[in-house]
Amino acid sequence: MSQPKVCVTVTGKTTRELRQRRDAAVGADLIELRLDGIEDLDVAGALQGRSKPAIVTCRAVRDGGNFTGSESDRSRILLEAFKNGSEYVDIEWTGAEDSRITEHAPRVVLSWHEFERCPRDLTDRYRAMRATGAAVVKIAVGIQRLVDLLPLAALGKRAAREGERAAMIGMGGPGVSSRILAGRFGACWTYAGSAAPGQIDAVRLVKEFRFRDISDTTEIYGVVGNPVMHSVSPAMHNAGFTAISRDAVYIPLEAADVHDFFDFAEAFGIAGASVTAPFKQEVYRGAQDVDMVGRRLGAVNTVRATAQGWTAMNSDVGGFLEPLQEIFNLSGARATVIGGGGAAKAASAALVDAGASVQVCARCRDQAEEVASVSGATVDVFPPRPGSWDLLVNATPIGMVPRVDESPVSALSLDGSLVYDLVYNPQPTLLMREAALRGCRTLGGLAMLVAQAKQQFEWWMGIRPPESVFEDAACERLTVGAEETL
């Protein structure tokens, strides 16, 4: 597998802003200059003084871009880019003869976009595009399922074996692996930035996912769920792989359903995965071997591939307890768990086993009763009664980004000793801030996230990640993520 390059896409409202972003791009081997949307477009100015090879693109609205002018105006802009020495110019494929392609073929990136789905005639389209003689053929399709990527990968690898330069891209969350694992898709380069659905910032691509180190022998791990693009797990596990010099990468795997994950994982040789909502119970049912905790809860959060099939385990219980037991004596404590899902099951089971007197409450009493039946806890009213708990655990997503101004309980009911909020973004949550004002100690969900991830890593790798590596990586990702949303 040849190492694909990183093409950073830059946009701007003015030519000056475009140039500034072009020159500030980090981690780029070449730059895609998006001229659509530029208010004072100066093609020569956009190219002047560049230090990296450029691809000039002027995408029409119908093709997912921002250019609203006439087709003749757009053609003039692209011809100007050729005239001013742009190394490549992106031209959309229409199926018709195009003199621009004929005259400038060695510098043409011939692109085709389908935002809704992956077409069945993908190979025929590619062959027709390749027959034009264009230097690079780019096909970008909307991906609804992970398995939709398989024909893209097969086509791209076949093109690479034949010495053809192509870029096969799956757009959207489920298509992210085509960007990170571009070499497995036979791509000559991958696109980084924020101009298209599923694009990843170039610094994150190169640093966190170690894009330039991925090879044919690199092991692939990931986090499967829907959605998963917000997950901090890639930052932690990739930092762990770096710390122990492991040739592995951990990527987001946004699956449509559990069968989608299992089929893709088998085809792509996924070595292991973290499992998050909503698939913990379904993956449990699809695993060939499950640890004792997973069997008790009927849910798992970690799998690894073996010759006999998928082995699964649950590190949520241990991850929940590890930071809590360092600061709080659970023996005989009165604990209330808020929630009716998998997190509540793990938390209440852990607390019961640790000797606490546990009550579960949820807005839906039936869900609370199901949690209690699994863990051995009892059911109480929602919201928790004042004076009824020493430890309060929020096992719901209430208070998580973007709903940061919400709390699962009223501040007036926060009269216990410790509040443990399993939400990790933001830190602290509104619940934690209000609890601290009422005199409660607090513990955030980041501690649990890190602890359960360390147990996953040890289960896969056979060794514990070095001290503070996961904590530092998670904090950095959360900080950068918060800055990106400003």
Secondary structure, 3 states (H helix, E strand, C coil): CCCCEEEEEECCCCHHHHHHHHHHCCCCCEEEEECCCCCCCCHHHHHCCCCCCEEEECCEHHHCCCECCCHHHHHHHHHHHHHCCCCEEEEECCCCCCHHHHHHHHHEEEEEEECCCCCCCHHHHHHHHHCCCCCEEEEEEECCCHHHHHHHHHHHHHHHHCCCCEEEEEECHHHHHHHHCHHHHCECEEEECCCCCCCCCHHHHHHCCCHHHCCCCCEEEEEEECCCCCCCHHHHHHHHHHHCCCCEEEEEEECCCHHHHHHHHHHHCEEEEEECCCCHHHHHHHCCEECHHHHHHCCCCEEEEECCEEEEECCHHHHHHHHHHCCCCCCCCEEEEECCCHHHHHHHHHHHHCCCEEEEECCCHHHHHHHHHHHCCEECCCCCCCCCCCEEEECCCCCCCCCCCCCCCCHHHCCCCEEEECCCCCCCCHHHHHHHHCCCEEEEHHHHHHHHHHHHHHHHHCCCCCCCHHHHHHHHHHHHHHHHCC
